[in-house]
Amino acid sequence: ANSSTMEEKTLYEYECEICKDLEWIIDSETNSAKPCVCREKKQYQRILKASGISESFQKKTFNNFVITNEKIKAARDMAINYCKQFESIRNTENNSIAFLGQVGSGKTHLSIAIANTLMKKNIGVRYMQYREDIMKIKQSAIDEEAYAREINKYKTATVLLIDDLFKGAVYKNRMGYEVVNEADLRAMFEIINYRYFKKAPFIISSEYGTDKLLEFDEAIGSRIIERCKGHIMEFIGPELNYSLR
């Protein structure tokens, strides 16, 4: 009898005893269901798992962001306001945000802090670490199905965070001009263009400012600038490099 009791316990051990892990509480009398208290937490865990954001990055918040001058403070305030306004602007023409320019000015930290805040509100965010993830997309290009599967992750995400856009993709051509690798431009145009027409929000960090983005590719640059209108912070000058302080 003892062993069958133990077996029963392992068979029916639920994370949530209230809803027996259904995430809904069924009322048979009214033939209706209401979400269980555990649902939001589990949904957040699923979103977090799908985001691709590492554990160390999950710790990056607005509270532990270091402010060293007025421009950095303005960037943080812009990021916080963006999160507060997100629900009301998410379906508008200007629903995205960009932190551009000076290396080490806290662009990644602020982008991740936004992602973490949105995910806590059960809004799905997909993290794209540019240099690594663009490589996976380009490597799958020889197989049409694999390519579609890889690139669709970024095209169809509820919110897409592109961290360090064009990092490692820029080189000098024979004329001495900085240009971006063609394969990178093709993949990024497909992602940005798709999201632009779907009005799907993105969060972008890049060491390149608006002028450079337009110079690299006008179609990509103009779509990013248009969608981020009112939420673009450009960092210029080494005094903004807070990670070196």
N, C-alpha and C positions, 0 to 999 in steps of 0.2 A: 504493500500500500504506500509505503514511504517513497519508493522510487517513482511510482506513477504520479504522486503529488509533486515531486521535483520536476518530472517531465512536463506536467501541466503548467508549472510556473514558468519554465523556459519557453514553452509554446506560446503562452499568453502574457509575456512581459512587454508592456507598452512603454514608449517614451512618455506618452501623455495618457494618464488613466482616465481623464475626463472624456476624451473623444475616441479613445482606443486607436489613436494615430490616424483617424480619418480626416482630421483637421476641421471637421464640421460636426455640429451637434444636431442630431436629427430629432425632431419633435413629431412622433407618430400620430399624435392626436390632431394636430393642425396640418400634418403632411408637409412640413416645412423644415428648412435647415438654416442654422446661423453659424458663422465662423467661430471656431474655438479660440480661446486665448493663445493657444500654442501656434496658430496658423501664421501669424505675422513673423514670429521668431524663425519658424522653419522656412518661410518664404525668403527671409533675409539670408539665411544660411545657404539656400540654393543659389540665390543671386551672387553671393560672395564666392561660392565655389565656381560658378560659371564665369566670373569676371576676369580670372587670370591675374588678379592682384595678389602679390606675395604677402605672407604674414607680416614681414617687416614694414611693408608699405601700408598695411592696414592700420598701423600705429600712427601714420602721419595725419594729424588733425589741425584744425585752426588754432586750437589751444597750445600746441607745442611748436607752432610756427614762430620763428624768431624775427622780430621787427628791429631793423637797425637804422632806418631812416624813413622819411615821409613817403617816398615813392613806394617802398616795400609795404608800408602800412596801407597806402591807397590800393595796392594790388590785393592785399588780404581783404580789405573792406569790400572791394569789387567782387571778390570770390564769394564772400559771405552773402552779399546782397543777391548775387546770381542764384545761390541755393534757395534763398527765401522767395525769390520771384519765380523759381523754375516752373511750378505748376501753372502759373498764369501765362508764361511766355513759351512753354514747350511746343505749342503748335503754331507759333508765329514765325515771321520771316527772320527775326533776330533772336534765335533761341540758343546760340552757341557762345563759346568763350575762348579767348586765346591769350596766352602769356608768351611774349616773344622777346628775343634779344639776349643780352648779356648772360654768359654762362655762369651758373652758380647763384643766380638771383632768387632762387626759391621757386622757380616755375613748376618743377615736377612736384614739389611738396604741396603747392596750392592746388594743382590739378588733381592730385590724389586725394587731398582733403575734401575737394568738391565731390569726387566719386564716392568716397566713404560716407559723406553726408547724404547723398542721393540714395545710395544703397540702403542706408538705415531707414529711408522712407519707402523701401521696397521698389525702387526704380532700378532696373537692370542697367549695369554699366559694363562694357567690355574694354579691357585694358590692352592697348597695342603698344608694346615696347618697340618703337619703330625699327631699330637696326636689326633686332632678332626676328621680329615677325614678318617684316618685308622680305627677308631672306627665305622664310618658309613659303611665302606666297610665290616668290620668283622660282624657287626650286620645284614647285608643283606645276609650273606653267606647261610642261611637256605633256601632262596628262589632264585633259579637259575637265574630267569629273573631279579629280583631286583639286584642281585649281579653283573650280567653282565652289567646292566645299570649303576650301581654305579662305577664299576672299569673302564669301558670303557671311562668315562670322562677323566681319567688320562692317559689311554693307548693311546688314539687317539688325545689328545690335540696337537696343532701345536708345542707349547713349553710348557714344564711342569716345574713348580717351586715347588720343594719339600723343604719346610721350616722345619728345625729341624728333619731331618731323624732319625728314631729310638728313638725319645724322648719318655720316659715313657715305652719303650718296652723291656728294658734291665733289667735283674735280675741276681743274683748270684745262680749258681746251687750248688748241694751238695758238689762238689769238690772245690767250691769257685771261679769258673771261671765265668766271665760275659758272659751271653748268651742272645740271642734275642728270644722273644716269637715266637713259631712256626707259629701261624696264621699270625703274622706280616710278617715273612719271606716269607710265601707262597704268600701273596698279593703283596709284594714288588717285589718278583722275577717275578711274572706275568707282572707287570707294566714295570719294568726295562728291562726284557728280550724282551718284545714286542717292546719297543722303541729302544732297542739296534739293533734289526734286521731290523727295519724300518728306522734306522738312524734318529730318531726323537729326537731333542735336549732337554736336561734338564738342569735346574739350581738347584744346590743342596747346602743346608746349613746343617751342622750337627756338634754336639759337639764331634763327634768321628772322629779320623784321619784315614788315609788310612790303616794303620796296623790293627786297630780295625775293620774297615769295612770288610777287608779280613778275619779276625779271626771270625767275626760273621757269614759270609756266603761268601765263596770264589767266587761263581758264580755271586752274586750281586755285591760284592766289585770289582772284576776284570772288570766287564762290565762298572761300573761307572768310574773307573780309566782310562780304555782304551778310553772311549768316551770324558773324560775331559782332556786328555793328553795335556800338554802345558797350561792348564787353571785351575791348582789346587793350592789353597793357604791354607797352614796349619798354624794355629796360635797356638803357644806353649808358655806358661808362662803368669803369672798374669799381667805383665806390659802391655800386649796387651788388657787387659780388659777395653776398654775405657768407657763403660757405667757406670763403678764404679768410674770414675775420678770426 
